[in-house]
Amino acid sequence: MLERAGLLTFFERTLVVTSAEAGIAKPDVKIYEFAARRAGIATGQCVYVGDEGDQVAGAQAAGMGGLLKPVPT
């Protein structure tokens, strides 16, 4: 999806985590912990930005900062 949108160049590919790779789906806290481990940093050093409140809450429950972004209508 990021590649199709021309956005992949803005991200380090190894730090883009999908639920398929992690074997865990959002908003389970384990996927956010998985992403932080992959990055080699603590969850408290991460910020999750998403457009679904339950996923932002999941990131926050894992110890990340979480920001709910508005969805254009």
DOGU-588503 format. One line per field, with one value per atom (N, C-alpha, C): residue in one letter; chain; atom name; x, y, z. Coordinates in steps of 0.05 Angstrom, whole numbers, plus 5000, padded with zeros to 4 digits. Layout:
BEGIN
res = [A; ...]
chain = [A; ...]
atom = [CA; ...]
X = [X; ...]
Y = [Y; ...]
Z = [Z; ...]
//
This chain:
BEGIN
res = [M; M; M; L; L; L; E; E; E; R; R; R; A; A; A; G; G; G; L; L; L; L; L; L; T; T; T; F; F; F; F; F; F; E; E; E; R; R; R; T; T; T; L; L; L; V; V; V; V; V; V; T; T; T; S; S; S; A; A; A; E; E; E; A; A; A; G; G; G; I; I; I; A; A; A; K; K; K; P; P; P; D; D; D; V; V; V; K; K; K; I; I; I; Y; Y; Y; E; E; E; F; F; F; A; A; A; A; A; A; R; R; R; R; R; R; A; A; A; G; G; G; I; I; I; A; A; A; T; T; T; G; G; G; Q; Q; Q; C; C; C; V; V; V; Y; Y; Y; V; V; V; G; G; G; D; D; D; E; E; E; G; G; G; D; D; D; Q; Q; Q; V; V; V; A; A; A; G; G; G; A; A; A; Q; Q; Q; A; A; A; A; A; A; G; G; G; M; M; M; G; G; G; G; G; G; L; L; L; L; L; L; K; K; K; P; P; P; V; V; V; P; P; P; T; T; T]
chain = [A; A; A; A; A; A; A; A; A; A; A; A; A; A; A; A; A; A; A; A; A; A; A; A; A; A; A; A; A; A; A; A; A; A; A; A; A; A; A; A; A; A; A; A; A; A; A; A; A; A; A; A; A; A; A; A; A; A; A; A; A; A; A; A; A; A; A; A; A; A; A; A; A; A; A; A; A; A; A; A; A; A; A; A; A; A; A; A; A; A; A; A; A; A; A; A; A; A; A; A; A; A; A; A; A; A; A; A; A; A; A; A; A; A; A; A; A; A; A; A; A; A; A; A; A; A; A; A; A; A; A; A; A; A; A; A; A; A; A; A; A; A; A; A; A; A; A; A; A; A; A; A; A; A; A; A; A; A; A; A; A; A; A; A; A; A; A; A; A; A; A; A; A; A; A; A; A; A; A; A; A; A; A; A; A; A; A; A; A; A; A; A; A; A; A; A; A; A; A; A; A; A; A; A; A; A; A; A; A; A; A; A; A; A; A; A; A; A; A]
atom = [N; CA; C; N; CA; C; N; CA; C; N; CA; C; N; CA; C; N; CA; C; N; CA; C; N; CA; C; N; CA; C; N; CA; C; N; CA; C; N; CA; C; N; CA; C; N; CA; C; N; CA; C; N; CA; C; N; CA; C; N; CA; C; N; CA; C; N; CA; C; N; CA; C; N; CA; C; N; CA; C; N; CA; C; N; CA; C; N; CA; C; N; CA; C; N; CA; C; N; CA; C; N; CA; C; N; CA; C; N; CA; C; N; CA; C; N; CA; C; N; CA; C; N; CA; C; N; CA; C; N; CA; C; N; CA; C; N; CA; C; N; CA; C; N; CA; C; N; CA; C; N; CA; C; N; CA; C; N; CA; C; N; CA; C; N; CA; C; N; CA; C; N; CA; C; N; CA; C; N; CA; C; N; CA; C; N; CA; C; N; CA; C; N; CA; C; N; CA; C; N; CA; C; N; CA; C; N; CA; C; N; CA; C; N; CA; C; N; CA; C; N; CA; C; N; CA; C; N; CA; C; N; CA; C; N; CA; C; N; CA; C; N; CA; C; N; CA; C; N; CA; C; N; CA; C]
X = [5016; 5000; 5017; 5038; 5056; 5071; 5079; 5093; 5075; 5050; 5031; 5025; 5026; 5020; 5045; 5068; 5093; 5105; 5098; 5107; 5128; 5134; 5154; 5181; 5188; 5214; 5217; 5195; 5196; 5199; 5199; 5200; 5223; 5234; 5254; 5239; 5242; 5226; 5225; 5247; 5248; 5231; 5223; 5207; 5178; 5170; 5142; 5132; 5114; 5104; 5076; 5071; 5044; 5035; 5009; 4998; 5006; 5008; 5016; 5044; 5062; 5090; 5091; 5076; 5078; 5061; 5042; 5024; 5005; 5001; 4984; 4969; 4945; 4930; 4926; 4924; 4917; 4888; 4881; 4895; 4909; 4915; 4930; 4956; 4962; 4987; 5012; 5010; 5034; 5044; 5027; 5037; 5054; 5046; 5061; 5087; 5087; 5112; 5130; 5119; 5134; 5148; 5133; 5144; 5167; 5164; 5185; 5210; 5206; 5229; 5244; 5229; 5241; 5258; 5248; 5262; 5285; 5286; 5307; 5304; 5280; 5275; 5251; 5249; 5227; 5201; 5179; 5153; 5149; 5160; 5157; 5171; 5187; 5201; 5187; 5164; 5149; 5124; 5115; 5089; 5074; 5049; 5032; 5012; 5009; 4990; 4970; 4945; 4925; 4898; 4880; 4854; 4832; 4839; 4820; 4826; 4806; 4810; 4819; 4808; 4816; 4846; 4856; 4884; 4902; 4894; 4909; 4910; 4887; 4885; 4903; 4904; 4922; 4951; 4959; 4987; 4992; 4973; 4977; 4978; 4962; 4963; 4990; 5003; 5030; 5052; 5045; 5064; 5074; 5063; 5070; 5053; 5064; 5047; 5027; 5004; 4984; 4969; 4968; 4954; 4933; 4909; 4887; 4886; 4890; 4891; 4863; 4855; 4829; 4828; 4805; 4801; 4787; 4799; 4786; 4759; 4740; 4714; 4708]
Y = [4976; 5000; 5025; 5025; 5049; 5052; 5030; 5031; 5042; 5032; 5042; 5071; 5081; 5109; 5127; 5114; 5129; 5139; 5126; 5134; 5117; 5094; 5076; 5088; 5107; 5120; 5136; 5142; 5158; 5140; 5114; 5095; 5075; 5067; 5046; 5019; 5005; 4982; 4961; 4957; 4937; 4945; 4970; 4980; 4983; 4975; 4974; 4946; 4946; 4920; 4915; 4891; 4883; 4861; 4859; 4838; 4810; 4807; 4781; 4774; 4793; 4788; 4782; 4797; 4795; 4771; 4762; 4741; 4750; 4776; 4789; 4812; 4816; 4839; 4861; 4886; 4909; 4905; 4913; 4929; 4913; 4887; 4871; 4885; 4889; 4903; 4889; 4863; 4848; 4858; 4868; 4877; 4902; 4919; 4944; 4938; 4918; 4909; 4896; 4881; 4869; 4890; 4911; 4933; 4947; 4952; 4965; 4948; 4922; 4904; 4904; 4903; 4903; 4929; 4951; 4976; 4978; 4960; 4960; 4982; 4991; 5012; 5004; 5018; 5013; 5024; 5012; 5022; 5051; 5059; 5087; 5107; 5097; 5115; 5116; 5103; 5101; 5118; 5126; 5139; 5125; 5117; 5105; 5126; 5129; 5148; 5131; 5133; 5118; 5131; 5120; 5132; 5116; 5096; 5080; 5082; 5091; 5095; 5071; 5047; 5023; 5016; 5022; 5017; 5036; 5061; 5081; 5073; 5064; 5055; 5031; 5013; 4989; 4997; 5017; 5027; 5039; 5055; 5068; 5047; 5026; 5005; 4990; 4990; 4978; 4996; 5021; 5040; 5060; 5060; 5079; 5105; 5126; 5149; 5142; 5153; 5147; 5172; 5176; 5199; 5190; 5200; 5194; 5215; 5207; 5227; 5229; 5252; 5255; 5241; 5232; 5219; 5239; 5245; 5264; 5253; 5270; 5261; 5273]
Z = [5000; 5000; 5000; 5017; 5018; 4991; 4980; 4954; 4932; 4931; 4911; 4914; 4939; 4944; 4940; 4934; 4931; 4957; 4979; 5006; 5018; 5006; 5018; 5021; 5005; 5007; 5033; 5046; 5070; 5095; 5092; 5114; 5110; 5132; 5131; 5128; 5106; 5100; 5122; 5136; 5157; 5181; 5182; 5205; 5198; 5174; 5167; 5175; 5194; 5206; 5197; 5187; 5180; 5199; 5202; 5220; 5209; 5183; 5172; 5180; 5180; 5189; 5219; 5234; 5263; 5273; 5258; 5267; 5288; 5290; 5310; 5296; 5303; 5291; 5311; 5301; 5317; 5326; 5349; 5369; 5391; 5387; 5407; 5413; 5439; 5447; 5437; 5432; 5423; 5396; 5378; 5352; 5355; 5374; 5379; 5392; 5411; 5423; 5403; 5384; 5362; 5346; 5339; 5323; 5337; 5363; 5378; 5380; 5384; 5385; 5359; 5337; 5310; 5306; 5317; 5314; 5334; 5354; 5374; 5394; 5399; 5419; 5437; 5459; 5478; 5466; 5474; 5464; 5473; 5495; 5504; 5486; 5468; 5449; 5422; 5420; 5395; 5396; 5373; 5370; 5347; 5353; 5333; 5324; 5298; 5287; 5270; 5276; 5262; 5261; 5245; 5242; 5255; 5271; 5286; 5315; 5331; 5359; 5375; 5368; 5382; 5378; 5354; 5348; 5362; 5364; 5379; 5409; 5419; 5447; 5452; 5432; 5434; 5436; 5420; 5421; 5448; 5458; 5484; 5506; 5505; 5525; 5524; 5501; 5499; 5509; 5516; 5526; 5505; 5481; 5460; 5463; 5451; 5447; 5425; 5425; 5405; 5396; 5370; 5359; 5339; 5343; 5325; 5304; 5279; 5257; 5245; 5236; 5224; 5197; 5190; 5164; 5146; 5123; 5104; 5095; 5092; 5082; 5055]
//
